Amino acid sequence: MISRKNAALPKNGRRTLLAVLNRATLRAVLTAVLLAGLANVMIGIVLLRMYMINNLELVGQSVADTVEAAVVFGDREAAEEALAKIGSANGLTAIHLVSPAGQVIAAWERHRGPVDLTAAQWIVSGILPQPMVVPMFKGKKQIAEIRLRGYGEVMLRFLLMSLLVGVVAFAASTIMAYEMSRRAGRKIVRPLEELAAVAHEARVERAFHRRIPPAAIEELHSLGDDFNALLAELQSWQEQLQLENEKLTYQANHDPLTGLYNRHAFEQKLNSRIERARRNGERLALFFMDGDKFKEVNDQLGHEVGDQVLQGIAGRLRSVLREGDVVARLGGDEFAVLLSPVRESGHAVTVAENIVGRMAAPLELPSGHVRQSVLSIGVAFFPDHADDATELLKCADMAMYRAKKTRPGSYVLAPEAMTFPIYNHN
């Protein structure tokens, strides 16, 4: 399984678009959340400072009203008792009553427990003026001043709570921002990934039939439409090129007049069939055929009628062969047939008799002429007569000339296997 971290890095080391979008979105969102959190904390500290200053002023006035009589009569014990009650009740660190001459009239300080909140005092001393001085008057005469020191526990709790809330909010914002950026990124990246996949298949596999599905984002949808239009043009060009290639391939391998294989294609077929027969231990039969008195047709009736005769011969040859057999026009009025495989010689003899028999019937030509078609056939077998295409063709050619010389319109087996008589349908 590929981890999320590794999945963001392709093999080439560059980051994916989705990873870049996620990182940029997370940075923007988390920066905004962090700045907003800091701003809220600063605002909270300012407001808390104003609240604590105002509270200390009110406490100072309360102290002044409470200890005025004790100060006037010099009752230190009563003053300190009142200071202790007020200081404990209002969460102060210390209260000092100081005369205008600078002498301490009465004082109270919070008893420090086993755990001293030094951090709280350090925080509050950085936020509040220490000490907070409140003058105490008797009529219009100042008889003392009250020096108050606030206790930072409230401030520390606020900061800790703010920090806790900030961490929770930051974590929640991170999760939400990641999920939102992932979803938004997928909406952007998925169409681009589909486009890249289709482009890759079109480039590597020439799959121009593929199309990019519609996208929800207008710009990506337009890009997909343009790319699909380009693919449609490439597909059309590909189909035209395939048709042209098929046409050229057909023209290169077929006789334009009869539609049969030409000499080049037939020789390729013969070589490949011989190789297959050699591997499988099979036999082949090769017919070499030549028309008799075909020159007289061209001379007497013209080449157009001669072409019709050749087309008629080609049609009759096809009609007596199996689907897997090969028939070709080698040139002029020369034809060849390849039977493969042939289990016994009798099958080839039967085919030769059928060809001679079909050729015995006159050809009714489109021009209105009726002509007798005569083919002399030589038959050779692989591997009986030869072990390669060249020698096999020579054997069949020799047998064909024997048939033409002895009795035109007949078939003859190659000399080494001449176990059948010369045959003429007439």
Protein Blocks (a to p, Z undefined) as FASTA:
>chain_A
ZZfklmmpcfkopacfklmmmmmmmmmmmmmmmmmmmmmmmmmmmmmmmmmmmmmmmmmm
mmmmmmmmmmmnopaklmmmmmmmmmmmnopabdcdddfkopafbdcdddddfbdcfklm
mmmmmmpccdddddddehjacfbdcdddddfklmmmmmmmmmmmmmmmmmmmmmmmmmmm
mmmmmmmmmmmmmmmmmmmmmmmnopakbccdddfblklmmmmmmmmmmmmmmmmmmmmm
mmmmmmmmmmmmpcfklopacfklmmmmmmmmmmmmmmnopacdddddddehklmmmmmn
ojklmmmmmmmmmmmmmmmpcfkbccddfbhjbccddddddfbfklmmmmmmmmmmmmmp
ccddfkopacdddddddddddfklocbfklmmmmmmmmmmmmmmmoghiacddfklmcbc
cddfZZ
